[in-house]
Amino acid sequence: MNRVSATAKAPSTPVEQSISATFHVEVMNDLETGQPMLLGSSDANHGDLQVVTADQVIAKAAEQHRIIAKAVRLALDYEAVTKQALTGPRRSWLVADRKTGMPLKGACLAGCHGLHFEMNSGTAVADDVVCVNFDQANSTELPIGCGSTGGQDWATLSVLIKSYPVHPDEEKRIPHAAVEVTEDHYIEDLDDAGLAVVIDKLQQRVDGMRIRHAELVRARADHFGRQA
């Protein structure tokens, strides 16, 4: 993905709107024939309850996931304009730029987890000083293999917030996101709109994976049914 320019702007107030999702599925036996029926409804009172196919349920489920994702986005937009920035004092520091010899005065990104080893020598290059905010509790590891090698746990889909607080390029100083697709493989320099694009594309893939999951369930049921 090409770099998305980070533009400083105040978050806008979310537009008044209401988002709701209703998804009901059940299996019941026909009173006359005794045969099982698959029923579905998207009405809160089940007013449109009707016989549906498994494919219709899968398609409706994907639609509901998109609505839920939109509701989460609305909640995050609300939080962005109503909740104050991360609390706690920011570390401030003064180092000498080894390129110019001039002092670099800066302060860490809010919530910075960086140890700033790059400044331990007493000198630093402005391009190298980086603050990183990450949530270790929400990191995910999956057993990923490559070719004939066995699977090993790799960090997957972690999201870091980064800033280069004294970088000569002012855009680099603005907090931006980096999505770690798999360990040490990143989609870099994403502003809020760029990260939203990545999230939407991943959500589309998850919706597709849910369909493939349903197909796998069918294939395994057919396989074991033929062995019985």
Residue pairs with C-beta under 8 A, 6 or more apart in sequence:
1 187
1 190
1 194
1 197
1 198
3 188
3 189
4 189
4 190
4 191
4 193
4 194
4 197
5 171
5 191
6 171
6 174
6 175
6 176
6 189
6 191
7 174
7 191
8 174
11 77
11 80
11 81
12 81
13 81
14 74
14 77
14 78
14 81
17 74
19 67
19 70
19 71
19 74
20 44
20 67
21 64
21 67
21 68
21 71
22 41
22 42
22 43
22 44
23 42
23 60
23 61
23 64
24 40
24 41
24 42
24 46
24 49
25 38
25 39
25 40
25 52
25 57
26 38
26 39
26 40
27 36
27 37
27 38
27 39
28 36
28 37
28 39
29 35
29 36
29 37
30 36
30 37
37 51
38 51
38 52
38 53
38 54
38 57
39 49
39 50
39 51
39 52
40 49
40 50
40 52
40 56
40 57
40 60
41 47
41 48
41 49
41 50
42 48
42 60
43 49
52 60
54 214
54 218
58 210
58 211
58 214
61 210
62 207
62 210
62 211
65 203
65 206
65 207
65 210
66 203
66 207
69 199
69 203
73 196
85 110
86 110
86 111
86 133
88 110
88 111
90 107
90 108
90 109
90 110
90 112
91 107
91 108
91 112
92 105
92 106
92 107
92 108
93 105
93 106
93 107
93 108
93 116
93 119
94 103
94 104
94 105
95 103
95 104
95 119
95 122
95 123
95 124
95 129
96 102
96 103
96 104
96 122
96 123
96 124
97 103
97 104
97 123
97 124
97 125
97 126
98 123
98 124
98 125
99 125
99 126
104 124
104 126
104 129
104 166
105 166
106 129
106 165
106 166
107 165
108 114
108 131
108 165
109 131
109 132
109 133
109 161
109 162
109 163
109 165
109 175
110 133
111 133
111 161
112 131
112 132
112 133
113 132
113 133
113 134
114 130
114 131
114 132
116 129
118 124
118 125
118 128
118 129
118 130
119 129
126 164
126 166
126 167
126 168
127 164
127 167
127 168
129 164
129 165
129 166
129 167
130 162
130 163
130 164
131 162
131 163
131 164
131 165
132 160
132 161
132 162
133 160
133 161
133 162
133 175
134 158
134 159
134 160
134 161
138 158
139 155
139 158
140 155
140 156
140 157
140 158
141 153
141 154
141 155
141 156
142 153
142 154
142 156
143 151
143 152
143 153
143 154
144 151
144 152
144 153
144 154
144 156
144 182
145 151
145 152
154 182
154 183
155 180
155 182
155 183
156 180
156 181
156 182
156 183
157 179
157 180
157 181
157 202
158 179
158 180
159 177
159 178
159 179
159 180
159 195
160 177
160 178
160 180
161 175
161 176
161 177
162 175
162 176
162 177
162 178
163 172
163 173
163 174
163 175
163 176
164 172
164 173
165 173
166 173
167 173
174 191
176 188
176 189
176 190
176 191
177 190
177 191
177 192
177 194
177 195
178 186
178 187
178 188
178 189
178 190
179 186
179 187
179 190
179 195
179 198
180 186
181 187
187 198
190 198
